[in-house]
Amino acid sequence: MVNCTIDGRAVQVPERTTILNAAAAAGIHIPTLCYLKDINEIAACRVCVVEVEGYERLMTACNNTVTEGMVVYTNSRKARLARRANVELILSQHDTNCAICVRSGNCELQKVANDLNILSIPFEKQLPKKHRSSLNFPLIRNYDKCIKCMRCVQICDKVQDSHIWDVINTGSQSTVDVKDAYDLETSKCALCGQCITHCPTAALRERDDTHDILDALENPDKIVVAQIAPSIRTAWGEGFGLTPEQATVKRLAAALKITGFDYVFDTNWSADLTIMEEATEFLEKLTHKEENRFPMFTSCCPGWIRFCKAHYPDFVDQLSTSKSPQQMFGAIIKSYFAEKLGVDPSRIYCVSIMPCLAKKAECGYETMRNDQGDPDVDVVLTTREVNRLLRMENIAPGEIDEIELDNPFSAGSGAANIFGSTGGVMEAALRTAYHSVTGENPDPDAFHDVRGQEGWKEATFAIKGIPVRVAVVNGLGNAAKLLDALRKKTVEYDFVEVMACPGGCVGGGGQPIHDSVEMAPERAKTLYAQDAAGALRFSHENPDVIRCYEEYLEKPLSERAEHLLHTDHHGWKMPGER
């Protein structure tokens, strides 16, 4: 242990503790813009400078460790003036038009500037000439808002192993830009969106599609349908200060109906449909093992599929052919549901409320269109966007009553609900696979070993005496480690679930942003609690899914189901893919 003094307070901390963390242990806050614990400690912003007794030069608190007897002043006049000057310099190269910024009110630079009482900038404004990347791509880069903190570089390199961002140029011309590509659109970006949720400003943001929704809502010829993903119910209320108990999917449905949506359904329904198809596909492969390559990978995460195609194309043929729940829902809405309504499918405008950016790209793929050439899903809104939409419509969700979701897609199982957390898809699939083989339901919690926030989990389960080796990974960096191990043949699995975002969809790149707080573990608890409390915990028992098969699809992997619910992942290409 090391003894030091910070602002007159005696502190004892473990060796190698940074000044920043030692101050936090003493209850002292040191402002910083670039720091991400255990990920980014390169002192790029130089906002956390402190004065250390015996040293003439100021030290950055995020990457200097305390030593025995060190005396630190976090807010001396010298440190305070330097900190203020450093923030003023950052602001001189930053578009400070906060009123029209998507991060206004949730911007770390804005908060630090306010806390330092900066009311003007004494330096000449020098904004970058390159203002933004394409407004059509799901991920938008605003160069005039970048503060060169390197957070996006570090999260993309160290956690997601995608290596999209890098520092270019030198000196005052240095900035962050796309690595090894002409622009973002031609890069190998998986669109996981983790760079957005870790950016302290709006230098990175999602494409905003809220105005497209409003156009559709105001079009009398359109029947506007919404689907709400499982992970949304754990996060949408955070922007309105609602507790998990208040922020129910039924209250969100009520808010959407006030906005003007004609129908609001639960993606849990199509998550159950996904399990029916994916579990059946897995068992079909498992019973013909000599004809197939293993493991089979889940395919419900489009960020993972983009990463696989870009970095590990030799595994693409092992992806499940099942579409994601989002796309299955769109395909059924514009076929089965359109028939029930007696309307032309082109009149239906399908909106997905999802936790990530990759879904925005997914719904635009050529392989995700119906026989008329229309997209199965027309528009995807992130959790942040749906919050902005409700604010635009002056809706206060905490003050409205819940309503039931619309039929015939209102039923969703607990198995579908846990799709939003890492391990949930695997657990749901195993519950149904066990029933398919034995004719009996397992204990719903029999496969709990795949739960948890660990980056790479593995387990072996016996189904009627047959050992099934499974693995679950979350975060693309962990996916890369697993795929490398498979290439080297140091591990063997039958079935693998991959989620691009740390923690799964609950930690998605489209979820509400909380500075330096990873919300995935807390959000996941909500999903598992809802699963445990529900009466329906198996996908194959969902009455709405059973009805759809009886009336329309006939059975899993039927010809019609193959046509609507499955896809060839080679049908669309990443930039540079042959």
Disulfide bonds with the S-S distance in Angstrom:
none
